[in-house]
Amino acid sequence: MRLLLPILAFAALLTGCRQDMQDQPKYIPLRPSSFFADGRSERPLVEGTVARGHLNEDTAFYTGKIDGKPVEAFPLPITRAVLDRGRERYNIYCSPCHDRLGNGHGMIAQRGFNHPPPQSYHIDRLRQAPVGYFFDVIANGLGAMPDYAAQIEPRDRWAIVAYVRVLQLSQHASLADVPPEKRGELNKGGTK
């Protein structure tokens, strides 16, 4: 008993000194603080710091612009894999409004939810627009179109833009655009 009594007293002292996390001293963002001279509890970011993985030095790749103007050329090589990824992402994010051919008659537009409906990618103005223009519209939105910067990462935005260019070419291609060795394959599909 003599040994048990000091142990219980010591245990009682330990539990009395406990401090829960919710009761600990801390600074809560957007609440005033008398500790700092500016009176704010949150501290401003140190100038020049960059979050890990967000250096984004390649301005053309991450914004689609150089000196505030849309880039004319793709900042990455366009391969079959990029086009396949672009088609996949386009069908997920773009075709509900723009339809699978880019005519602007997607299901959302057909049901009247887009007002005005999206423009066709096949009008002259958009066929002549630089690729950076499309990248910027995907990232920042335009008119009734919301921005997709949070949903579509930059590499996928470029893949979508490349696929839009393929759609534009597919609707305005001529026989001269087909390599001579492939022209014989055009009628093999049994067209009448």
Summary of the structure (lengths in Angstrom):
residues: 192
radius of gyration: 29.3
end to end distance: 104.7
largest distance: 106.0
contacts: 422
relative contact order: 0.11
helix: 44%
strand: 4%
